[in-house]
Amino acid sequence: MPRHLRLRIGLVLAVIAVSVWYLYPLKSSINLGLDLQGGIHLMLGVEADRHVASQTDRAAEDLKSALERKGIAVKRIAREGNTAIKVELASPQSWNDSRTVVAEFSSFDRRDDDQAAGTFRLVMNDRRVSQLRDDAIRQGLETIRNRIDQFGVSEPTITRQGADQILIQLPGIQDAARAKALIGKTALLEFKLLDERTPIDQALAGHLPETSEVLFGREVDKQTKAERKIPYVVQRRALLTGAELTRAEVSADPNSMGNWQVAIEFTSTGTRIFGEVTEQNVGRRLAIILDGTVYSAPRINERIPGGRAVITGQFTVDDARDLAIVLRAGALPAPVVILEERTVGPSLGSDSIRQGLIAIAGSAIVVFVFMLVYYRLSGLVADIALGLNLLILFACMAAIRATLTLPGLAGIALTIGMAVDTNILIFERIREEMRVGKTPRAAIEAGFRRALRTIVDTHLTVMGTAVILLSFGTSSVKGFGVSLFIGLGASLFTAYFFTRLLFDLLYMGRRKVDAISI
Amino acid sequence: MIELFKNPNYDFIGKRKWAYIVSIAITLISLVSLVAKGGLRYDIDFTGGTLIQVRFEQPPQVAKIRTSLGTIQLGESIIQQFGDPREYIIRLPLVAVGSEEISRRVQGALGADASLGKFEIRRVEFVGPQVGRELQLQAVYLVLGGLIWIAIYLAFRFDLRGGVAAVIAVLHDVIVCLGALSLFNREFSLPVLAALLTIIGYSVNDTIVAYDRLRENRGKSMPKGRTFAQQMNDAVNQTLSRTILTSLTTFFSAAVLLFLGGKTLEDFAFVLFVGVITGTYSTTYVAAALVVDWTSHVEGRLRRGKKAVAKA
C-alpha cells in the first residue's frame, strides 16, 4: 500500500469541500469586474491648489478688514500665486501697527519686508498648505460619496488614490453621462448682486470696475434646441453661498409648464443674511449662480424673511432632482477633473462574460479531448485534475475576493493549456522510464520524481512574470496576472497531490500491474 | 499508445545554418515593418485620448459617421468596424475637452444624423495625459520587472553560454511578436504587454528543459565519440515530444482565445498565439543552436591552443 493513502484522500476531499464552500452560492462569491458587469470607473483629480488659493483669498479679505479695523489704510492687497498675499500699505507710517495685526495670521509667514515702501508679502506655511490640500481631497471625497449615496448606487467604491486622486467605481450604472455630471459638478451656489450701473456692452469690452465681473446665463430654445448665452454683469463678492443651505427639494415650476425647479431653504445664519441682503437691496436684482453660470436674476421686491428661495432654469425632472442632490450634498471644496474614465454598458458586459466563458469552455474541451485521446486512462486522470484545478482557481479567487475581469477570463482560458503541462511532463517522463525497461510502478515512481524539477522550472518562470503583472499592473493586467498565478499554483497542487493520488489508487494498490494506460 | 514522435532522431542542430537564415530573415522583416510603419500603434492607454464603442441598430455607412463627427471639433477621429458589422469603434485624440463633454458631443453628433438610426454607446474609455504618462511608466516597470526576473532565473539555472543564448532567444521572440503586431496592424496595449511578458516567461521554460537534459546526459557519463553538437541534438530530440506537447496544449488555448475570445482581447490573444509558436521554435533553433556554435568555437580555439602548445 502506498504511504498515507487515507491522509492524502482526506486532504484532497478537504480541498474540494473548502473550494465548494467558498464558491457557494456562485452568484455572490465571484466578484465581477466593471468590464464584465458594466459600470463606470472614474479616476478624478482634485485641483487641491484651487482650494488653497481660495483660502488665501479669504485670508486676504480678512486681513484687509482687520487692518482697516485698526485704522490702517491699505493701498492694495492681492493674492500672488496660490499661497502668497502681497500687501501695500497706504503709508509707511503705519508699519509697526500693521505688524501686530499680521502676527495674528499664524498660518502665514512674513517675507520681503520693505519698510520704506510699506510693502510686504505673507506666504502660507507649508504645513498649512498641505493641510488644506488634504482637506480639499477628504471633503471632496465625502461630498462625492454623499451625492452617490443619494443618487442610489449599490456597492459603489469611492477611495482616495495617491496624493490628490479619487477613484470611483460604480457598478451597474445605466446612465453614465448623468452620473458623471452629478459627480463632477463643483456645485458652488452663490448669490451675487447684479452691477446694474455698468452697461453690458461696455463690460463685454472689458471696461468694468475691479469689483465686478461678467458671467453668463444659458437659455435653450425649446423648438430649435439652440443655446443662447446671456451676459450679466455681477458684483464679484458673493453675499451668500450654498454652504448656508439646509434643504433642497424638487417641485414643479408654476410659471412654466413642464419645467421643474429646486426650492431651497437656508440655515438660521443664512436666513438672517438673506433677510438683511434683501432688505438692503430692494429694487435691485440678485443673481443666483451655480458654478459660474447665472440661472436667474430676479428683482428683489421686498425683504424676504423666511429664508426660502427657488432656483429656476429650464430643468427637466431629472436635472432638477440631480441639482437638488448636489445642493444638499454640498459643494466640492475644489473642482475635480476626470483623469481617466472607463465606462462599459451592461449589454457589452454580458457579451464579454459570454465570450470569456466560450473561450474557457472551448479551451477546456480541446485540451480535455486531446489529453484523453493521447494518454487514454492517464489522460482522463489529467482531465479530472484539470477540473479540480479550475475549481480551486475559482475558489481561490472567491477566497481572496479577487475581481474577475475579461483579461482574467482570458488568463483562465490560457491557464487550462498551461496547467495541463504538469501532467504532460509527468506522463512523458513515465513513458520514458518504461522505455528503458522499468516496471510500471517503478516508472510511475521515477516519473513523478524526475519530472518535478522541470515542472518547478516551467511554473516558476511564468508564475514569476504573473507576480510582476499583478504587482505593477492596472486592473486589467492585474486580473490576468491573478488568474495566471493562481491557475499555475493550483496545477502544482493537483499534479503532485491529486494526479499522484489517482495513480496510486489505480496502480499501487493492486498486486500486479502489467501495463499503464498512458 | 499514441506517440507523436517514436524515438525521434531528427537532425535539428545540423540544419541550424538554415534556421539562422530563417530567424534572421523573420527578425529583419519584423524590424523593417516596425521601422517602416514608424513604430507600433499604441493604444489610448499610452497615448491618451478617447475610445467610444457604438452599436448601431442597422449597419451604418462609415462616411456618415465621419461626416457627423467632423462637426464637433474633437480632432481627427479614427473610425473602425469592430467585429460585428453594426459595431464601431471611434477613437479621438487627446483634446482640451473634458471626458463628459466628449461623450456628450459624440452622442449628439451621431444622434443628429437621423439616417444613422438608433445606436447604443457601449463603452467609453478616456485616458487623460496624466494617466497616459502613468501607464507608460507602468509599462516600463512591467518590462524591467520581467527582464530582471528572467535574468535572476537564468543566473540560477544556466551557465554563461546557456544564459546568453536564452536571452537572445527571448529577444528574438519579443521582436517577432512586435513585428507580427506591426505587420498585422494590431495595437500595442497594456494587455498586449501582459501577453508579451507571459511569452517571455513561457519561452524561457522550454529552453531550460532542453538545456537541463543536455547537462543531465553529460553528467551521467561523458558519451564518447559524440560531438557537442550531437549531444545537443540528442537532448533536443529526447525532450522533443514533451516540448511539442506542452506547447501544443498552450497553443490550443491561445488559438481558442484568438478565434472565440471576442474582439476586445484579440490583439492580446494574437500575441500569445504568435509567441507560443516562436517561443517553441526559438528553444531549438536559436538558443540550442547558439550554444552549439559558441561551444564549438571555444573548443576549437582550445584545441588550436593545445596543438600550438604541443608543437612548441
HADDOCK unambig.tbl for C-alpha pairs under 7 A between the chains (distance, minus, plus):
assign (segid A and resid 177 and name CA) (segid B and resid 100 and name CA) 6.51 0.50 0.50
assign (segid A and resid 180 and name CA) (segid B and resid 100 and name CA) 6.69 0.50 0.50
assign (segid A and resid 338 and name CA) (segid B and resid 98 and name CA) 6.91 0.50 0.50
assign (segid A and resid 338 and name CA) (segid B and resid 99 and name CA) 6.53 0.50 0.50
assign (segid A and resid 339 and name CA) (segid B and resid 127 and name CA) 6.40 0.50 0.50
assign (segid A and resid 339 and name CA) (segid B and resid 128 and name CA) 4.90 0.50 0.50
assign (segid A and resid 339 and name CA) (segid B and resid 130 and name CA) 6.86 0.50 0.50
assign (segid A and resid 339 and name CA) (segid B and resid 131 and name CA) 6.32 0.50 0.50
assign (segid A and resid 340 and name CA) (segid B and resid 126 and name CA) 5.32 0.50 0.50
assign (segid A and resid 340 and name CA) (segid B and resid 127 and name CA) 4.59 0.50 0.50
assign (segid A and resid 340 and name CA) (segid B and resid 128 and name CA) 5.70 0.50 0.50
assign (segid A and resid 340 and name CA) (segid B and resid 131 and name CA) 6.55 0.50 0.50
assign (segid A and resid 341 and name CA) (segid B and resid 125 and name CA) 5.39 0.50 0.50
assign (segid A and resid 341 and name CA) (segid B and resid 126 and name CA) 4.73 0.50 0.50
assign (segid A and resid 341 and name CA) (segid B and resid 127 and name CA) 6.47 0.50 0.50
assign (segid A and resid 342 and name CA) (segid B and resid 124 and name CA) 5.64 0.50 0.50
assign (segid A and resid 342 and name CA) (segid B and resid 125 and name CA) 4.35 0.50 0.50
assign (segid A and resid 342 and name CA) (segid B and resid 126 and name CA) 6.31 0.50 0.50
assign (segid A and resid 343 and name CA) (segid B and resid 123 and name CA) 5.36 0.50 0.50
assign (segid A and resid 343 and name CA) (segid B and resid 124 and name CA) 4.91 0.50 0.50
assign (segid A and resid 343 and name CA) (segid B and resid 125 and name CA) 6.23 0.50 0.50
assign (segid A and resid 344 and name CA) (segid B and resid 122 and name CA) 5.82 0.50 0.50
assign (segid A and resid 344 and name CA) (segid B and resid 123 and name CA) 4.46 0.50 0.50
assign (segid A and resid 344 and name CA) (segid B and resid 124 and name CA) 6.58 0.50 0.50
assign (segid A and resid 345 and name CA) (segid B and resid 122 and name CA) 4.60 0.50 0.50
assign (segid A and resid 345 and name CA) (segid B and resid 123 and name CA) 5.90 0.50 0.50
assign (segid A and resid 348 and name CA) (segid B and resid 122 and name CA) 5.93 0.50 0.50
assign (segid A and resid 355 and name CA) (segid B and resid 260 and name CA) 6.91 0.50 0.50
assign (segid A and resid 355 and name CA) (segid B and resid 261 and name CA) 5.41 0.50 0.50
assign (segid A and resid 355 and name CA) (segid B and resid 262 and name CA) 5.79 0.50 0.50
assign (segid A and resid 356 and name CA) (segid B and resid 261 and name CA) 5.93 0.50 0.50
assign (segid A and resid 358 and name CA) (segid B and resid 260 and name CA) 6.78 0.50 0.50
assign (segid A and resid 359 and name CA) (segid B and resid 256 and name CA) 5.93 0.50 0.50
assign (segid A and resid 359 and name CA) (segid B and resid 257 and name CA) 5.37 0.50 0.50
assign (segid A and resid 359 and name CA) (segid B and resid 260 and name CA) 5.64 0.50 0.50
assign (segid A and resid 359 and name CA) (segid B and resid 261 and name CA) 5.09 0.50 0.50
assign (segid A and resid 362 and name CA) (segid B and resid 256 and name CA) 6.20 0.50 0.50
assign (segid A and resid 363 and name CA) (segid B and resid 252 and name CA) 6.65 0.50 0.50
assign (segid A and resid 363 and name CA) (segid B and resid 253 and name CA) 4.79 0.50 0.50
assign (segid A and resid 363 and name CA) (segid B and resid 256 and name CA) 5.76 0.50 0.50
assign (segid A and resid 366 and name CA) (segid B and resid 252 and name CA) 6.93 0.50 0.50
assign (segid A and resid 367 and name CA) (segid B and resid 249 and name CA) 6.13 0.50 0.50
assign (segid A and resid 374 and name CA) (segid B and resid 2 and name CA) 5.75 0.50 0.50
assign (segid A and resid 410 and name CA) (segid B and resid 257 and name CA) 6.92 0.50 0.50
assign (segid A and resid 413 and name CA) (segid B and resid 253 and name CA) 6.15 0.50 0.50
assign (segid A and resid 414 and name CA) (segid B and resid 250 and name CA) 6.63 0.50 0.50
assign (segid A and resid 414 and name CA) (segid B and resid 253 and name CA) 5.25 0.50 0.50
assign (segid A and resid 414 and name CA) (segid B and resid 254 and name CA) 6.18 0.50 0.50
assign (segid A and resid 417 and name CA) (segid B and resid 249 and name CA) 4.74 0.50 0.50
assign (segid A and resid 417 and name CA) (segid B and resid 250 and name CA) 4.09 0.50 0.50
assign (segid A and resid 417 and name CA) (segid B and resid 252 and name CA) 6.86 0.50 0.50
assign (segid A and resid 417 and name CA) (segid B and resid 253 and name CA) 5.27 0.50 0.50
assign (segid A and resid 418 and name CA) (segid B and resid 249 and name CA) 6.93 0.50 0.50
assign (segid A and resid 418 and name CA) (segid B and resid 250 and name CA) 5.32 0.50 0.50
assign (segid A and resid 421 and name CA) (segid B and resid 246 and name CA) 5.12 0.50 0.50
assign (segid A and resid 424 and name CA) (segid B and resid 242 and name CA) 6.80 0.50 0.50
assign (segid A and resid 424 and name CA) (segid B and resid 246 and name CA) 6.61 0.50 0.50
assign (segid A and resid 425 and name CA) (segid B and resid 242 and name CA) 6.21 0.50 0.50
assign (segid A and resid 428 and name CA) (segid B and resid 242 and name CA) 6.31 0.50 0.50
assign (segid A and resid 454 and name CA) (segid B and resid 209 and name CA) 6.23 0.50 0.50
assign (segid A and resid 457 and name CA) (segid B and resid 205 and name CA) 6.39 0.50 0.50
assign (segid A and resid 458 and name CA) (segid B and resid 205 and name CA) 4.87 0.50 0.50
assign (segid A and resid 461 and name CA) (segid B and resid 201 and name CA) 4.90 0.50 0.50
assign (segid A and resid 461 and name CA) (segid B and resid 202 and name CA) 6.77 0.50 0.50
assign (segid A and resid 461 and name CA) (segid B and resid 205 and name CA) 6.40 0.50 0.50
assign (segid A and resid 462 and name CA) (segid B and resid 198 and name CA) 6.15 0.50 0.50
assign (segid A and resid 462 and name CA) (segid B and resid 201 and name CA) 4.59 0.50 0.50
assign (segid A and resid 462 and name CA) (segid B and resid 202 and name CA) 5.76 0.50 0.50
assign (segid A and resid 464 and name CA) (segid B and resid 149 and name CA) 6.77 0.50 0.50
assign (segid A and resid 465 and name CA) (segid B and resid 146 and name CA) 5.80 0.50 0.50
assign (segid A and resid 465 and name CA) (segid B and resid 197 and name CA) 6.27 0.50 0.50
assign (segid A and resid 465 and name CA) (segid B and resid 198 and name CA) 6.18 0.50 0.50
assign (segid A and resid 465 and name CA) (segid B and resid 201 and name CA) 6.19 0.50 0.50
assign (segid A and resid 468 and name CA) (segid B and resid 142 and name CA) 6.49 0.50 0.50
assign (segid A and resid 468 and name CA) (segid B and resid 145 and name CA) 6.23 0.50 0.50
assign (segid A and resid 468 and name CA) (segid B and resid 146 and name CA) 6.67 0.50 0.50
assign (segid A and resid 469 and name CA) (segid B and resid 142 and name CA) 6.66 0.50 0.50
assign (segid A and resid 469 and name CA) (segid B and resid 194 and name CA) 6.69 0.50 0.50
assign (segid A and resid 472 and name CA) (segid B and resid 138 and name CA) 6.57 0.50 0.50
assign (segid A and resid 472 and name CA) (segid B and resid 142 and name CA) 6.39 0.50 0.50
assign (segid A and resid 473 and name CA) (segid B and resid 138 and name CA) 6.83 0.50 0.50
assign (segid A and resid 476 and name CA) (segid B and resid 191 and name CA) 6.99 0.50 0.50
assign (segid A and resid 477 and name CA) (segid B and resid 190 and name CA) 6.69 0.50 0.50
assign (segid A and resid 477 and name CA) (segid B and resid 191 and name CA) 5.71 0.50 0.50
assign (segid A and resid 477 and name CA) (segid B and resid 194 and name CA) 6.25 0.50 0.50
assign (segid A and resid 518 and name CA) (segid B and resid 1 and name CA) 6.59 0.50 0.50
